[in-house]
Amino acid sequence: MANLSIKVNIAGRMYPLTIDSRQEAGLKKAAEDLAKKLKAFEQSYAVSDKQDLLAMCALQYATETLKQQEEINGHIAQRLTKLEQEVTSALH
């Protein structure tokens, strides 16, 4: 678990980070994805204020995360219901 010092560009600003070297690829991919989303919002909505673009990206990421959590929770609930039915069936 070696620490690595890197710089990440987010909306035209450089952020120095110290991370575990195993996180580097994921962090760079996340920064690239964020840059693409920022550019897409900038082009789609003719917004040039970086703060507004970052807020829009944050909202989109939060919405996507909540949707994924709801899907996972629904899947878990279905599996628990099925297990409960199997246990109830096996006990009777």
Helices and strands as residue ranges (DSSP letters): E 3-10, E 13-20, G 21-23, H 24-45, H 50-91
